[in-house]
Amino acid sequence: MAGRLLAMGDRHGCHHMLVELLERIAFDPATDTLVFVGDYIDRGPDSRKVIDTLIDLRASCPNLVCLKGNHEAMLLNYYLDGQGEQQFFLNGGLATLDSYGISTADTRAGRGLPEDHLQFLCGLPLFHETGDYLFVHAGLRPGVRLADQSPEDLLWIRYEFMDSEVDFGRTVVFGHTPLRDPLIEPNKIGIDTGAVYGGRLTCIELQGRTIHQV
């Protein structure tokens, strides 16, 4: 029997919530498909533990999908290219470095992140497709084919997408924009419910649209 199709919203270093929600949904790595929509790091205290957990999960779960969020993109831009330092730190990057026990001097020298973590971050895709759903971190530019969408929009777009009633061909499941409650509309489902801001961490079971939260 095929397992469940689930998607989980932005964690931002909230490792304890991730572990609790995985237990609550009784995640079965052998049969379930679980899509994480990005933003594993920054702001919260345990970014490193979140990445450790995702790497471990991926080793045991053939159907685990981890997408890139704008915060992972900012970290890579800063760590690998030496660019966007102010943007990275204004958006909670120091908490990420603290979780790894590394300094700005380390990162400016291109050292500090474990190699398996760096490989994980560099390999994150921008979107994932199934028959009925398209998973992405931030959303889509209305009126633009998926093949022509810019990485900038896939990682950063907000209200041009949020306010759109366009039929994207599949239901778009996304995070990025914190909401008080999950957004469920005919063309989109938003599951970032502000875990790191005192809100809740959300997972949706797409068969039946069941919401699980901690």
Residue frames as a rotation matrix with the C-alpha (Angstrom) as fourth column:
MET 1
0.581 0.814 0.000 0.00
0.814 -0.581 0.000 0.00
0.000 0.000 -1.000 0.00
ALA 2
-0.108 -0.592 0.799 1.30
0.504 -0.725 -0.470 3.44
0.857 0.352 0.376 -0.88
GLY 3
-0.410 -0.137 -0.902 2.15
0.902 -0.210 -0.378 5.67
-0.138 -0.968 0.209 2.03
ARG 4
0.610 0.658 -0.441 1.13
0.648 -0.735 -0.200 9.22
-0.455 -0.164 -0.875 2.81
LEU 5
-0.102 -0.566 0.818 2.20
0.753 -0.581 -0.308 12.41
0.650 0.585 0.486 1.06
LEU 6
0.623 0.235 -0.746 3.17
0.741 -0.482 0.467 15.01
-0.250 -0.844 -0.474 3.66
ALA 7
0.059 -0.633 0.772 4.74
0.502 -0.650 -0.571 18.46
0.863 0.421 0.279 3.62
MET 8
0.376 -0.026 -0.926 6.27
0.910 -0.181 0.374 20.38
-0.177 -0.983 -0.044 6.52
GLY 9
0.890 0.115 0.441 6.77
0.234 -0.946 -0.225 24.12
0.392 0.304 -0.869 6.90
ASP 10
0.203 -0.884 0.420 9.74
-0.165 -0.454 -0.876 26.30
0.965 0.109 -0.238 7.87
ARG 11
0.604 -0.045 -0.796 11.71
0.682 0.545 0.487 25.25
0.412 -0.837 0.360 10.97
HIS 12
0.453 -0.468 0.759 14.43
-0.242 -0.884 -0.401 27.93
0.858 -0.003 -0.514 11.34
GLY 13
-0.522 -0.851 0.061 16.57
-0.321 0.130 -0.938 26.03
0.790 -0.510 -0.341 13.83
CYS 14
0.001 0.600 0.800 13.65
-1.000 0.001 0.001 24.83
0.000 -0.800 0.600 15.98
HIS 15
-0.645 -0.404 -0.648 14.93
-0.508 0.861 -0.032 21.29
0.571 0.309 -0.761 16.31
HIS 16
-0.915 0.306 0.264 12.80
-0.082 0.498 -0.863 20.28
-0.395 -0.811 -0.430 19.28
MET 17
0.003 0.961 -0.275 9.64
-0.653 -0.207 -0.729 21.13
-0.757 0.182 0.627 17.31
LEU 18
-0.075 -0.116 -0.990 10.86
-0.936 0.349 0.030 19.13
0.343 0.930 -0.134 14.31
VAL 19
-0.911 -0.327 -0.250 11.47
-0.224 0.904 -0.363 16.04
0.345 -0.275 -0.897 16.44
GLU 20
-0.685 0.704 0.189 8.14
-0.142 0.126 -0.982 16.39
-0.715 -0.699 0.013 18.23
LEU 21
0.131 0.783 -0.609 6.19
-0.850 -0.228 -0.476 16.82
-0.511 0.579 0.635 15.00
LEU 22
-0.397 -0.326 -0.858 7.87
-0.750 0.655 0.098 13.83
0.529 0.682 -0.504 13.35
GLU 23
-0.998 0.063 -0.003 6.77
0.050 0.768 -0.638 11.75
-0.038 -0.637 -0.770 16.32
ARG 24
-0.426 0.900 -0.092 3.26
-0.356 -0.259 -0.898 13.20
-0.832 -0.350 0.431 16.26
ILE 25
0.175 0.513 -0.840 2.67
-0.975 -0.028 -0.221 12.37
-0.137 0.858 0.495 12.61
ALA 26
0.388 -0.120 0.914 4.07
-0.176 0.964 0.201 8.84
-0.905 -0.239 0.353 13.19
PHE 27
0.413 -0.298 -0.861 6.27
-0.899 -0.287 -0.332 9.31
-0.148 0.910 -0.386 10.15
ASP 28
0.634 -0.184 0.751 7.11
0.130 0.983 0.132 6.02
-0.763 0.014 0.647 8.44
PRO 29
0.000 -0.718 -0.696 10.34
-0.685 -0.507 0.523 6.46
-0.729 0.476 -0.492 6.45
ALA 30
-0.712 -0.285 0.642 9.77
0.143 0.836 0.530 3.21
-0.687 0.469 -0.555 4.59
THR 31
-0.300 0.711 0.636 6.46
0.938 0.342 0.061 4.21
-0.174 0.615 -0.769 2.98
ASP 32
0.614 0.613 -0.497 5.67
0.555 -0.783 -0.280 7.90
-0.561 -0.104 -0.821 3.51
THR 33
-0.108 -0.580 0.808 6.79
0.847 -0.479 -0.230 10.74
0.520 0.659 0.543 1.26
LEU 34
0.545 0.198 -0.815 7.74
0.693 -0.654 0.305 13.85
-0.472 -0.731 -0.493 3.22
VAL 35
0.115 -0.445 0.888 8.59
0.753 -0.545 -0.370 17.15
0.648 0.711 0.272 1.56
PHE 36
0.113 -0.183 -0.977 10.32
0.769 -0.607 0.203 19.91
-0.630 -0.774 0.072 3.53
VAL 37
0.701 0.319 0.638 9.81
0.692 -0.522 -0.498 23.31
0.174 0.791 -0.587 1.90
GLY 38
-0.002 -0.853 0.521 13.06
0.515 -0.448 -0.731 24.91
0.857 0.267 0.440 3.07
ASP 39
0.104 -0.132 0.986 14.33
-0.576 -0.816 -0.049 27.34
0.811 -0.562 -0.161 5.72
TYR 40
0.545 -0.044 -0.837 15.95
0.488 0.828 0.275 24.85
0.681 -0.559 0.473 8.07
ILE 41
-0.262 -0.855 -0.447 18.40
0.941 -0.124 -0.314 27.37
0.213 -0.503 0.837 9.51
ASP 42
-0.717 -0.220 0.661 18.77
0.168 -0.976 -0.142 30.88
0.676 0.009 0.736 11.02
ARG 43
-0.097 0.644 0.759 17.01
-0.606 -0.643 0.468 32.65
0.789 -0.415 0.452 13.90
GLY 44
0.889 0.454 0.058 16.37
-0.332 0.550 0.767 29.55
0.316 -0.701 0.639 16.03
PRO 45
0.471 -0.734 0.489 19.02
-0.808 -0.136 0.574 27.99
-0.354 -0.665 -0.657 18.30
ASP 46
0.021 -0.411 0.911 19.63
-0.222 0.887 0.405 24.58
-0.975 -0.211 -0.073 16.72
SER 47
0.530 0.161 -0.832 20.24
-0.823 -0.137 -0.551 24.91
-0.203 0.977 0.061 12.98
ARG 48
-0.493 -0.801 -0.339 23.02
-0.848 0.530 -0.017 22.33
0.193 0.279 -0.941 13.07
LYS 49
-0.715 0.272 0.645 20.80
-0.183 0.817 -0.547 19.77
-0.675 -0.509 -0.534 14.80
VAL 50
0.404 0.891 -0.208 18.05
-0.432 -0.015 -0.902 20.34
-0.806 0.454 0.379 12.23
ILE 51
0.305 -0.354 -0.884 20.46
-0.935 0.068 -0.349 19.62
0.184 0.933 -0.310 9.36
ASP 52
-0.778 -0.575 0.255 21.85
-0.623 0.759 -0.189 16.58
-0.085 -0.306 -0.948 11.20
THR 53
-0.301 0.758 0.578 18.34
-0.170 0.554 -0.815 15.21
-0.938 -0.344 -0.038 11.57
LEU 54
0.615 0.556 -0.560 17.47
-0.613 -0.110 -0.783 15.80
-0.497 0.824 0.273 7.91
ILE 55
-0.152 -0.756 -0.637 20.67
-0.944 0.302 -0.133 14.09
0.292 0.581 -0.760 6.74
ASP 56
-0.849 -0.127 0.513 19.92
-0.364 0.845 -0.393 11.10
-0.384 -0.520 -0.763 8.98
LEU 57
0.099 0.977 0.190 16.32
-0.278 0.210 -0.937 10.97
-0.956 0.041 0.292 7.76
ARG 58
0.446 0.067 -0.892 17.37
-0.881 -0.139 -0.451 11.04
-0.154 0.988 -0.003 4.15
ALA 59
-0.626 -0.761 -0.167 19.61
-0.773 0.634 0.009 8.03
0.099 0.134 -0.986 4.71
SER 60
-0.864 0.319 0.390 16.63
0.085 0.856 -0.510 5.96
-0.497 -0.407 -0.766 5.86
CYS 61
0.137 0.986 -0.100 13.79
0.168 -0.123 -0.978 7.49
-0.976 0.117 -0.182 3.84
PRO 62
-0.571 -0.418 0.706 13.90
0.712 0.174 0.680 6.97
-0.407 0.892 0.198 0.06
ASN 63
0.033 0.701 0.713 11.03
0.876 -0.364 0.317 9.41
0.482 0.614 -0.626 -0.45
LEU 64
0.313 -0.004 -0.950 12.35
0.676 -0.702 0.225 12.35
-0.667 -0.713 -0.217 1.60
VAL 65
0.170 -0.213 0.962 12.55
0.812 -0.523 -0.259 15.64
0.558 0.825 0.083 -0.31
CYS 66
0.177 -0.193 -0.965 14.34
0.714 -0.649 0.261 18.68
-0.677 -0.735 0.023 1.11
LEU 67
0.580 0.111 0.807 13.92
0.719 -0.535 -0.444 21.90
0.383 0.838 -0.390 -0.87
LYS 68
-0.614 -0.789 -0.036 16.11
0.755 -0.573 -0.318 24.97
0.230 -0.222 0.947 -0.74
GLY 69
0.598 0.732 -0.327 14.77
0.790 -0.606 0.088 28.01
-0.134 -0.311 -0.941 1.10
ASN 70
0.709 -0.324 0.626 15.95
0.074 -0.849 -0.523 31.59
0.701 0.417 -0.578 0.85
HIS 71
0.775 -0.450 0.444 17.84
-0.597 -0.292 0.747 31.20
-0.206 -0.844 -0.495 4.14
GLU 72
0.502 -0.625 0.598 19.88
0.449 0.779 0.437 28.29
-0.739 0.049 0.672 2.80
ALA 73
0.572 -0.258 0.778 20.57
0.740 -0.247 -0.626 30.37
0.354 0.934 0.049 -0.31
MET 74
0.832 -0.258 0.490 21.76
-0.351 -0.930 0.106 33.29
0.429 -0.260 -0.865 1.84
LEU 75
0.683 -0.605 0.410 24.09
-0.249 0.335 0.909 31.03
-0.687 -0.722 0.078 3.82
LEU 76
0.411 -0.531 0.741 25.65
0.786 0.618 0.007 29.58
-0.462 0.579 0.672 0.67
ASN 77
0.717 -0.106 0.689 25.99
0.413 -0.731 -0.542 33.01
0.561 0.674 -0.481 -0.90
TYR 78
0.792 -0.399 0.462 27.82
-0.599 -0.654 0.462 34.22
0.118 -0.642 -0.757 2.19
TYR 79
0.587 -0.548 0.596 29.85
-0.226 0.596 0.771 31.09
-0.777 -0.587 0.226 2.96
LEU 80
0.343 -0.429 0.835 30.91
0.757 0.653 0.024 30.08
-0.556 0.624 0.549 -0.55
ASP 81
0.289 -0.129 0.948 31.00
0.841 -0.439 -0.316 33.40
0.457 0.889 -0.018 -2.40
GLY 82
-0.580 -0.547 -0.604 31.70
0.791 -0.556 -0.255 35.91
-0.196 -0.626 0.755 0.37
GLN 83
-0.791 0.383 0.476 28.65
-0.005 -0.783 0.622 37.92
0.611 0.490 0.621 -0.64
GLY 84
0.107 0.986 0.127 25.53
-0.102 -0.116 0.988 39.16
0.989 -0.119 0.088 1.13
GLU 85
-0.682 -0.443 -0.583 27.08
0.483 0.326 -0.813 39.22
0.550 -0.835 -0.009 4.61
GLN 86
-0.909 0.354 0.221 24.82
-0.416 -0.725 -0.548 41.98
-0.034 -0.590 0.807 5.90
GLN 87
-0.052 0.939 -0.341 21.71
-0.838 0.145 0.526 40.29
0.543 0.313 0.779 4.52
PHE 88
-0.094 -0.054 -0.994 22.71
0.163 0.984 -0.069 36.96
0.982 -0.169 -0.083 6.05
PHE 89
-0.834 -0.312 -0.455 23.27
0.474 0.016 -0.880 38.41
0.282 -0.950 0.134 9.52
LEU 90
-0.754 0.632 0.177 20.18
-0.656 -0.741 -0.145 40.62
0.040 -0.226 0.973 9.43
ASN 91
0.189 0.868 -0.460 18.13
-0.794 0.410 0.448 37.48
0.577 0.280 0.767 8.80
GLY 92
0.785 0.244 0.570 19.39
-0.604 0.505 0.616 35.43
-0.137 -0.828 0.544 11.73
GLY 93
0.614 -0.567 -0.549 22.63
-0.173 0.581 -0.795 34.05
0.770 0.583 0.259 10.35
LEU 94
-0.285 -0.768 0.574 24.58
-0.786 -0.156 -0.598 34.55
0.549 -0.621 -0.559 13.56
ALA 95
0.288 0.466 0.837 22.36
-0.855 0.518 0.006 31.99
-0.431 -0.718 0.547 15.29
THR 96
0.969 0.031 -0.245 23.34
-0.169 0.809 -0.564 29.49
0.181 0.588 0.789 12.61
LEU 97
0.141 -0.988 -0.060 27.06
-0.294 0.016 -0.956 30.11
0.945 0.152 -0.288 13.05
ASP 98
-0.208 -0.167 0.964 26.64
-0.971 -0.087 -0.225 29.85
0.121 -0.982 -0.144 16.83
SER 99
0.728 0.567 0.384 24.95
-0.613 0.790 -0.006 26.47
-0.307 -0.231 0.923 16.44
TYR 100
0.830 -0.504 -0.239 28.05
0.183 0.651 -0.737 25.24
0.527 0.568 0.633 14.59
GLY 101
0.734 -0.561 -0.384 30.41
0.404 -0.095 0.910 26.84
-0.547 -0.823 0.156 17.08
ILE 102
-0.125 -0.771 0.625 32.14
0.992 -0.089 0.088 28.83
-0.012 0.631 0.776 14.35
SER 103
-0.032 -0.023 -0.999 33.01
0.353 -0.935 0.011 32.50
-0.935 -0.353 0.038 13.91
THR 104
0.912 0.310 -0.268 32.81
-0.087 -0.491 -0.867 34.97
-0.400 0.814 -0.421 11.07
ALA 105
0.097 -0.954 -0.283 36.59
-0.899 -0.206 0.387 34.65
-0.427 0.217 -0.878 10.77
ASP 106
-0.445 -0.188 0.875 36.18
0.001 0.978 0.210 30.92
-0.895 0.094 -0.435 10.16
THR 107
0.423 0.730 0.537 33.54
0.551 0.264 -0.792 31.42
-0.719 0.631 -0.291 7.49
ARG 108
0.799 -0.175 -0.575 35.44
-0.466 -0.785 -0.408 34.19
-0.380 0.594 -0.709 5.75
ALA 109
-0.322 -0.946 -0.025 38.29
-0.826 0.267 0.497 31.73
-0.464 0.181 -0.867 5.42
GLY 110
0.050 0.448 -0.893 35.90
-0.854 0.483 0.194 29.18
0.518 0.753 0.407 3.89
ARG 111
-0.677 -0.272 -0.684 35.95
0.063 0.905 -0.422 26.76
0.733 -0.329 -0.596 6.80
GLY 112
-0.788 0.321 0.525 33.68
-0.609 -0.275 -0.744 25.71
-0.094 -0.906 0.412 9.60
LEU 113
0.319 0.948 -0.006 30.73
-0.931 0.312 -0.192 23.84
-0.180 0.066 0.981 8.10
PRO 114
-0.155 -0.321 0.934 30.98
-0.189 0.938 0.291 20.03
-0.970 -0.131 -0.206 8.15
GLU 115
-0.877 -0.289 -0.384 31.51
-0.406 0.018 0.914 18.69
-0.257 0.957 -0.133 4.64
ASP 116
-0.749 0.644 0.159 28.36
0.662 0.710 0.240 16.55
0.041 0.285 -0.958 4.70
HIS 117
0.058 0.766 -0.640 26.30
0.595 -0.541 -0.594 19.57
-0.802 -0.346 -0.487 5.73
LEU 118
-0.335 -0.255 -0.907 27.78
-0.456 -0.799 0.393 21.67
-0.825 0.545 0.151 2.95
GLN 119
-0.999 -0.021 -0.033 27.07
-0.039 0.536 0.843 18.94
0.000 0.844 -0.536 0.40
PHE 120
-0.385 0.920 -0.071 23.51
0.871 0.337 -0.357 18.66
-0.305 -0.200 -0.931 1.70
LEU 121
0.110 0.429 -0.897 22.93
0.206 -0.892 -0.402 22.42
-0.972 -0.140 -0.187 1.39
CYS 122
-0.578 -0.425 -0.697 24.50
-0.546 -0.434 0.717 22.64
-0.607 0.795 0.019 -2.06
GLY 123
-0.990 0.132 0.046 22.34
0.129 0.734 0.667 19.80
0.054 0.666 -0.744 -3.35
LEU 124
-0.423 0.892 -0.158 18.94
0.333 -0.009 -0.943 21.18
-0.843 -0.451 -0.293 -2.36
PRO 125
-0.610 0.272 0.744 16.53
0.764 -0.048 0.644 21.52
0.211 0.961 -0.179 -5.31
LEU 126
-0.971 0.236 0.034 14.31
-0.238 -0.964 -0.117 24.56
0.005 -0.121 0.993 -5.87
PHE 127
-0.065 0.997 0.028 11.06
-0.993 -0.062 -0.096 22.64
-0.094 -0.034 0.995 -6.42
HIS 128
-0.930 -0.099 0.353 9.48
-0.100 0.995 0.015 19.19
-0.352 -0.022 -0.936 -6.43
GLU 129
-0.351 0.820 -0.452 6.60
-0.919 -0.210 0.332 17.93
0.177 0.532 0.828 -8.56
THR 130
-0.770 0.281 0.573 4.04
0.115 0.944 -0.309 15.18
-0.627 -0.172 -0.759 -8.07
GLY 131
-0.616 0.561 0.553 0.93
0.769 0.277 0.575 14.44
0.169 0.780 -0.602 -10.07
ASP 132
0.388 0.914 0.121 -1.31
0.813 -0.401 0.422 16.88
0.434 -0.066 -0.899 -8.21
TYR 133
0.890 -0.066 -0.452 1.11
0.294 -0.675 0.677 19.13
-0.349 -0.735 -0.581 -6.33
LEU 134
0.312 -0.848 0.429 4.05
0.409 -0.288 -0.866 21.43
0.858 0.445 0.257 -6.89
PHE 135
0.747 -0.146 -0.649 6.22
0.636 -0.131 0.761 22.09
-0.196 -0.981 -0.004 -3.84
VAL 136
0.074 -0.704 0.706 8.35
0.532 -0.571 -0.625 25.22
0.843 0.422 0.333 -3.65
HIS 137
-0.609 -0.369 -0.702 9.74
0.790 -0.209 -0.576 27.43
0.066 -0.905 0.419 -0.92
ALA 138
-0.820 0.170 -0.546 8.17
0.063 -0.923 -0.381 30.82
-0.569 -0.346 0.746 -1.65
GLY 139
0.291 0.956 -0.016 5.83
0.092 -0.045 -0.995 30.50
-0.952 0.288 -0.101 -4.62
LEU 140
-0.271 -0.274 0.923 5.56
0.911 0.237 0.338 31.11
-0.311 0.932 0.185 -8.35
ARG 141
-0.784 0.035 -0.620 5.39
-0.205 -0.957 0.205 34.21
-0.586 0.287 0.757 -10.53
PRO 142
0.168 0.927 0.335 1.85
0.207 0.299 -0.932 34.17
-0.964 0.226 -0.142 -11.98
GLY 143
0.872 0.311 -0.379 1.73
-0.290 -0.295 -0.910 33.81
-0.395 0.904 -0.167 -15.75
VAL 144
0.047 -0.930 -0.365 5.25
-0.997 -0.019 -0.079 32.35
0.066 0.368 -0.928 -16.01
ARG 145
0.669 0.150 -0.728 5.88
-0.274 0.960 -0.055 28.72
0.691 0.236 0.683 -16.96
LEU 146
0.942 -0.315 0.116 7.64
0.006 0.362 0.932 26.62
-0.335 -0.878 0.343 -14.33
ALA 147
0.428 -0.821 0.378 10.62
0.902 0.417 -0.113 26.17
-0.065 0.389 0.919 -16.65
ASP 148
0.002 -0.386 0.922 10.97
0.514 -0.791 -0.332 29.95
0.858 0.475 0.197 -16.90
GLN 149
0.941 0.336 -0.043 10.56
0.193 -0.427 0.883 30.79
0.278 -0.840 -0.466 -13.21
SER 150
0.153 -0.921 0.357 13.57
-0.377 -0.388 -0.841 32.59
0.913 -0.006 -0.407 -11.74
PRO 151
-0.239 -0.324 -0.915 15.34
0.695 0.601 -0.394 31.19
0.678 -0.730 0.082 -8.68
GLU 152
-0.962 -0.119 0.244 14.81
-0.045 -0.815 -0.577 34.60
0.268 -0.567 0.779 -7.08
ASP 153
-0.205 0.965 0.165 11.03
-0.835 -0.260 0.484 34.22
0.510 -0.038 0.859 -7.32
LEU 154
0.261 0.308 -0.915 11.01
0.039 0.944 0.329 30.57
0.964 -0.122 0.235 -6.25
LEU 155
-0.363 -0.545 -0.756 12.93
0.775 0.273 -0.569 31.56
0.516 -0.793 0.323 -3.09
TRP 156
-0.903 -0.233 -0.360 11.64
0.399 -0.764 -0.507 35.05
-0.157 -0.601 0.783 -2.32
ILE 157
-0.648 0.668 0.365 8.30
-0.056 -0.520 0.852 35.94
0.760 0.532 0.374 -3.93
ARG 158
-0.896 0.417 -0.155 5.48
0.218 0.108 -0.970 36.87
-0.388 -0.902 -0.188 -1.59
TYR 159
-0.315 0.915 -0.251 2.33
-0.042 -0.278 -0.960 38.82
-0.948 -0.292 0.126 -2.32
GLU 160
-0.349 0.193 -0.917 2.32
-0.930 -0.193 0.314 38.69
-0.116 0.962 0.247 -6.12
PHE 161
-0.757 0.041 -0.652 1.93
-0.138 0.965 0.222 34.95
0.638 0.258 -0.725 -5.59
MET 162
-0.902 0.369 -0.223 -0.05
0.348 0.317 -0.882 35.00
-0.255 -0.874 -0.414 -2.36
ASP 163
-0.386 0.779 -0.494 -2.72
-0.335 -0.617 -0.712 37.30
-0.859 -0.109 0.500 -3.78
SER 164
-0.668 0.053 -0.742 -3.04
-0.742 0.035 0.670 35.45
0.061 0.998 0.016 -7.08
GLU 165
0.156 0.778 0.609 -6.01
-0.532 0.585 -0.612 33.29
-0.832 -0.228 0.506 -8.01
VAL 166
0.017 -0.251 -0.968 -4.24
-0.988 0.147 -0.055 31.95
0.156 0.957 -0.246 -11.11
ASP 167
0.922 0.205 0.329 -4.56
-0.232 0.972 0.046 28.24
-0.310 -0.119 0.943 -11.83
PHE 168
0.084 -0.987 -0.133 -0.96
-0.919 -0.129 0.373 27.03
-0.386 0.091 -0.918 -11.73
GLY 169
0.015 -0.011 -1.000 -1.93
-0.725 0.689 -0.018 23.62
0.689 0.725 0.003 -13.12
ARG 170
-0.075 -0.028 -0.997 -1.32
0.574 0.816 -0.066 21.94
0.816 -0.577 -0.045 -9.76
THR 171
0.941 0.338 0.013 -1.85
0.161 -0.480 0.863 22.96
0.298 -0.810 -0.506 -6.19
VAL 172
0.050 -0.961 0.271 1.27
-0.017 -0.272 -0.962 24.84
0.999 0.043 -0.030 -5.03
VAL 173
0.842 0.101 -0.530 2.48
0.499 0.225 0.837 23.92
0.204 -0.969 0.139 -1.53
PHE 174
0.081 -0.796 0.600 4.80
0.267 -0.563 -0.782 26.55
0.960 0.224 0.167 -0.08
GLY 175
0.213 -0.110 -0.971 6.32
0.974 -0.054 0.220 28.12
-0.077 -0.992 0.095 3.03
HIS 176
-0.487 -0.684 0.543 8.34
0.753 -0.644 -0.136 31.34
0.443 0.342 0.829 3.38
THR 177
-0.470 0.402 0.786 5.53
-0.311 -0.909 0.278 33.72
0.826 -0.114 0.552 4.35
PRO 178
-0.966 0.068 -0.250 4.60
0.254 0.455 -0.854 33.26
0.056 -0.888 -0.457 8.04
LEU 179
-0.285 0.946 0.153 0.87
-0.311 -0.242 0.919 32.88
0.907 0.214 0.363 8.65
ARG 180
-0.340 0.253 0.906 -1.17
-0.938 -0.025 -0.345 32.52
-0.064 -0.967 0.246 11.81
ASP 181
0.238 0.488 0.839 -2.92
-0.287 0.861 -0.419 29.47
-0.928 -0.141 0.346 10.37
PRO 182
-0.654 -0.442 0.613 -2.28
0.404 0.481 0.778 27.28
-0.639 0.757 -0.136 7.33
LEU 183
-0.238 0.519 -0.821 -3.61
-0.738 -0.646 -0.195 28.79
-0.631 0.560 0.537 4.11
ILE 184
-0.643 0.102 0.759 -5.69
0.407 0.885 0.226 26.37
-0.648 0.454 -0.611 2.06
GLU 185
0.018 0.576 -0.817 -7.02
-0.631 -0.627 -0.457 27.72
-0.776 0.524 0.352 -1.23
PRO 186
0.868 0.413 0.273 -7.91
-0.082 0.664 -0.744 26.00
-0.489 0.623 0.610 -4.52
ASN 187
0.839 -0.543 -0.035 -4.58
-0.029 0.019 -0.999 26.92
0.544 0.839 0.000 -6.11
LYS 188
-0.176 -0.962 0.209 -2.20
-0.281 -0.154 -0.947 27.03
0.943 -0.225 -0.244 -3.14
ILE 189
0.824 0.298 -0.482 -1.46
0.362 0.379 0.852 25.75
0.437 -0.876 0.204 0.37
GLY 190
0.098 -0.788 0.608 0.75
-0.417 -0.587 -0.693 27.77
0.903 -0.185 -0.386 2.72
ILE 191
0.721 0.173 -0.671 2.31
0.366 0.727 0.581 25.92
0.588 -0.664 0.461 5.66
ASP 192
-0.569 -0.822 -0.009 4.73
0.465 -0.313 -0.828 28.37
0.678 -0.476 0.560 7.29
THR 193
0.565 0.824 0.032 3.01
0.370 -0.288 0.884 29.12
0.737 -0.488 -0.467 10.58
GLY 194
0.371 -0.431 0.823 5.85
-0.475 -0.849 -0.231 31.02
0.798 -0.305 -0.519 12.25
ALA 195
0.675 -0.104 -0.730 7.44
0.515 0.776 0.365 28.32
0.529 -0.622 0.578 14.42
VAL 196
-0.297 -0.923 -0.247 10.46
0.867 -0.152 -0.475 30.48
0.401 -0.355 0.845 15.25
TYR 197
-0.665 0.118 0.738 8.27
-0.144 -0.989 0.029 33.50
0.733 -0.087 0.675 16.05
GLY 198
-0.833 0.373 0.409 6.26
-0.427 0.039 -0.904 31.80
-0.353 -0.927 0.127 18.77
GLY 199
0.113 0.877 -0.467 3.85
-0.992 0.126 -0.003 30.19
0.056 0.463 0.884 16.33
ARG 200
0.464 0.145 0.874 3.50
-0.347 0.937 0.029 26.53
-0.815 -0.317 0.485 15.47
LEU 201
-0.722 -0.632 -0.281 5.28
-0.577 0.326 0.749 24.09
-0.382 0.703 -0.600 13.20
THR 202
0.304 0.952 -0.030 2.87
-0.695 0.200 -0.691 22.68
-0.652 0.231 0.723 10.64
CYS 203
-0.914 -0.390 0.113 2.78
-0.200 0.675 0.710 19.48
-0.353 0.626 -0.695 8.62
ILE 204
0.051 0.957 -0.285 -0.02
-0.900 -0.080 -0.428 18.76
-0.433 0.279 0.857 6.16
GLU 205
-0.619 -0.058 0.783 -1.09
0.166 0.965 0.202 15.27
-0.768 0.255 -0.588 5.13
LEU 206
-0.786 0.214 -0.580 -2.23
-0.560 -0.643 0.522 16.02
-0.262 0.735 0.625 1.61
GLN 207
-0.619 0.680 -0.394 -4.58
0.237 0.639 0.732 13.08
0.749 0.359 -0.557 1.26
GLY 208
0.189 0.809 -0.557 -7.54
0.895 0.091 0.437 14.54
0.404 -0.581 -0.706 3.10
ARG 209
-0.010 -0.267 0.964 -5.73
0.044 -0.963 -0.267 17.84
0.999 0.040 0.021 3.86
THR 210
0.781 0.240 -0.576 -5.18
0.535 0.218 0.816 16.84
0.322 -0.946 0.042 7.50
ILE 211
0.335 -0.636 0.695 -3.18
-0.382 -0.766 -0.517 19.39
0.862 -0.093 -0.499 9.52
HIS 212
0.583 -0.285 -0.760 -0.69
0.757 0.531 0.381 18.29
0.295 -0.798 0.526 12.19
GLN 213
0.363 -0.444 0.819 0.97
-0.197 -0.896 -0.398 20.89
0.911 -0.017 -0.412 14.44
VAL 214
0.170 -0.309 -0.936 3.14
0.960 0.265 0.087 21.31
0.221 -0.914 0.342 17.51
